[in-house]
Amino acid sequence: MRNIFVLCTGRCGSVSLARALDHAENYTCGHETRSHFVGQKRFYYPDNHIEVDNRLSWHLGRLDQTFGQEAFYVHLKRDVNKTAESFAKRFDKGIMAAYHSAILMQGRKKNPDLVSLDFCLDYCNTVNSNIRLFLRDKPYQLTIHMEKMNVQLPELWLAIEAEGDVGMALREFDNKHNASSS
């Protein structure tokens, strides 16, 4: 067994996947459990732990330095348009507010032709590209798509040698967790 890190954009089913993977009896599992730490403390995960945290996509260099090729990495994806639409509902909060105003250093006032969805798509494409680049040399990895979870969760379960009831894990996707309101 080893540590498992689920990398993603956010707004792609990460909370649901964390709830599903919490059914693995031979791992601990958490969602953003160390996101409030800085420095090396950010990476003090227990052995045999599954961490689902979209913020790890901003710490890929340090994640590589700490866990390298020993960990198992999962790239969780969801239809990029649906993910961006979900982020657009929270455009002026959290990572999207930081992305368009601080990282890109331009709000809608500086570029009035761009709408919030353009920024959200750019964010999603950037994060997914960064994750793909990070994974290029990782021997233990799997890309899974939220839209195919009924097939891919059992595949992941087998790949990480999870023990427990995968059927119970799959039922977690029957409920929406952390859904954006319209």
C-alpha positions as CSV (number, residue, x, y, z in Angstrom):
1,M,0.0,0.0,0.0
2,R,1.0,3.6,-0.5
3,N,-0.3,7.1,-0.3
4,I,-2.8,8.1,-3.0
5,F,-3.4,11.7,-4.1
6,V,-6.4,12.7,-6.2
7,L,-5.5,15.8,-8.3
8,C,-8.2,17.8,-9.9
9,T,-9.5,21.3,-10.7
10,G,-12.2,21.2,-8.1
11,R,-16.0,21.4,-8.9
12,C,-15.6,18.0,-10.6
13,G,-16.9,15.6,-7.9
14,S,-14.0,15.6,-5.6
15,V,-16.1,15.6,-2.4
16,S,-18.2,12.7,-3.8
17,L,-15.1,10.7,-4.7
18,A,-13.6,11.4,-1.2
19,R,-16.8,10.1,0.4
20,A,-16.7,7.0,-1.9
21,L,-13.0,6.3,-1.2
22,D,-13.7,6.6,2.5
23,H,-15.3,3.2,2.2
24,A,-11.9,1.6,1.6
25,E,-11.2,-0.1,4.9
26,N,-7.4,-0.4,4.4
27,Y,-6.9,3.4,3.9
28,T,-7.7,6.6,5.7
29,C,-9.2,9.1,3.4
30,G,-9.8,12.8,3.5
31,H,-10.8,15.9,1.6
32,E,-8.5,18.9,1.9
33,T,-7.3,17.7,5.3
34,R,-4.0,19.6,5.3
35,S,-4.9,22.6,3.1
36,H,-4.5,25.0,6.0
37,F,-0.9,24.1,6.6
38,V,2.1,25.8,5.0
39,G,5.6,24.5,4.3
40,Q,6.5,20.9,4.8
41,K,3.6,20.4,7.3
42,R,1.3,20.6,4.2
43,F,2.7,17.2,3.2
44,Y,2.6,15.3,6.5
45,Y,0.0,12.8,5.4
46,P,-0.2,9.5,7.3
47,D,0.9,6.3,5.5
48,N,-1.8,4.5,3.5
49,H,-3.9,7.7,3.2
50,I,-6.0,8.9,0.3
51,E,-6.1,12.7,0.0
52,V,-8.5,14.4,-2.4
53,D,-7.5,18.1,-2.7
54,N,-7.8,20.3,-5.7
55,R,-5.3,22.7,-4.1
56,L,-2.5,20.1,-4.5
57,S,-2.5,21.1,-8.2
58,W,-0.7,24.3,-7.0
59,H,1.9,22.3,-5.1
60,L,2.9,19.7,-7.7
61,G,6.7,20.4,-7.4
62,R,6.7,19.9,-3.6
63,L,4.4,16.9,-3.9
64,D,6.9,15.4,-6.3
65,Q,9.8,16.2,-3.9
66,T,8.0,14.6,-1.0
67,F,6.3,11.6,-2.6
68,G,7.8,11.3,-6.1
69,Q,7.2,8.1,-7.9
70,E,6.2,6.2,-4.8
71,A,2.7,7.5,-4.5
72,F,-0.3,6.6,-6.6
73,Y,-1.9,9.6,-8.4
74,V,-5.4,9.9,-9.6
75,H,-6.4,12.7,-12.1
76,L,-10.1,13.2,-11.5
77,K,-11.8,14.9,-14.4
78,R,-15.2,16.1,-15.3
79,D,-16.6,17.5,-18.6
80,V,-14.6,20.8,-18.8
81,N,-17.6,22.9,-19.8
82,K,-19.7,21.6,-16.8
83,T,-16.8,22.2,-14.5
84,A,-16.3,25.7,-15.8
85,E,-20.0,26.4,-15.5
86,S,-20.0,25.3,-11.9
87,F,-17.0,27.6,-11.2
88,A,-18.8,30.5,-12.9
89,K,-21.5,30.2,-10.3
90,R,-18.8,31.0,-7.7
91,F,-16.8,33.4,-9.9
92,D,-16.1,36.0,-7.3
93,K,-15.2,33.5,-4.5
94,G,-12.3,31.3,-3.7
95,I,-9.9,30.1,-6.4
96,M,-11.8,31.8,-9.3
97,A,-11.6,35.2,-7.6
98,A,-7.9,34.7,-7.1
99,Y,-7.3,33.3,-10.5
100,H,-8.9,36.1,-12.5
101,S,-7.9,39.0,-10.3
102,A,-4.5,38.0,-8.8
103,I,-3.0,35.3,-11.0
104,L,-4.1,36.6,-14.4
105,M,-4.1,40.2,-13.0
106,Q,-7.1,41.2,-14.9
107,G,-10.7,41.5,-14.0
108,R,-13.6,41.9,-16.4
109,K,-12.9,45.7,-16.3
110,K,-9.5,45.3,-18.0
111,N,-10.9,42.9,-20.6
112,P,-14.6,43.5,-21.0
113,D,-14.8,41.1,-24.0
114,L,-14.2,38.2,-21.6
115,V,-17.0,36.7,-19.6
116,S,-16.6,34.8,-16.4
117,L,-17.0,31.5,-18.3
118,D,-13.9,32.3,-20.3
119,F,-11.8,32.7,-17.2
120,C,-13.3,29.5,-15.7
121,L,-12.5,27.5,-18.9
122,D,-8.9,28.9,-18.9
123,Y,-8.5,27.9,-15.2
124,C,-9.7,24.4,-15.8
125,N,-7.6,23.9,-18.9
126,T,-4.5,25.3,-17.1
127,V,-4.9,23.0,-14.1
128,N,-5.6,19.9,-16.1
129,S,-2.6,20.6,-18.3
130,N,-0.4,21.1,-15.2
131,I,-1.6,17.8,-13.8
132,R,-1.0,16.0,-17.1
133,L,2.5,17.3,-17.2
134,F,3.2,16.3,-13.6
135,L,1.9,12.8,-14.2
136,R,4.1,12.1,-17.3
137,D,6.7,10.2,-15.4
138,K,4.6,8.7,-12.6
139,P,4.4,4.9,-12.8
140,Y,1.4,4.6,-10.5
141,Q,-1.5,6.7,-11.9
142,L,-5.0,6.6,-13.3
143,T,-7.2,9.2,-14.9
144,I,-10.8,8.8,-14.1
145,H,-13.8,10.7,-15.4
146,M,-16.7,11.6,-13.2
147,E,-19.1,10.7,-16.0
148,K,-17.7,7.2,-16.1
149,M,-17.5,6.6,-12.3
150,N,-19.7,3.5,-12.4
151,V,-17.0,1.7,-14.4
152,Q,-13.9,3.6,-13.3
153,L,-14.3,3.5,-9.5
154,P,-14.1,-0.3,-9.5
155,E,-11.0,0.0,-11.7
156,L,-9.5,2.4,-9.2
157,W,-10.5,0.2,-6.3
158,L,-8.6,-2.7,-7.9
159,A,-5.6,-0.5,-8.9
160,I,-5.1,0.7,-5.3
161,E,-5.9,-2.7,-3.8
162,A,-8.7,-1.2,-1.7
163,E,-10.6,-3.4,0.6
164,G,-14.2,-2.9,1.4
165,D,-17.6,-2.7,-0.3
166,V,-17.1,-1.0,-3.6
167,G,-20.9,-1.1,-4.1
168,M,-21.4,1.1,-1.0
169,A,-18.7,3.4,-2.4
170,L,-20.5,3.7,-5.7
171,R,-23.7,4.6,-3.9
172,E,-22.0,7.8,-2.7
173,F,-22.5,9.1,-6.3
174,D,-26.2,8.9,-5.9
175,N,-26.1,12.0,-3.8
176,K,-24.7,15.4,-4.8
177,H,-22.1,16.7,-2.4
178,N,-21.0,20.3,-2.4
179,A,-23.1,21.2,-5.4
180,S,-23.2,24.8,-6.7
181,S,-26.6,26.5,-6.5
182,S,-28.0,28.0,-9.7
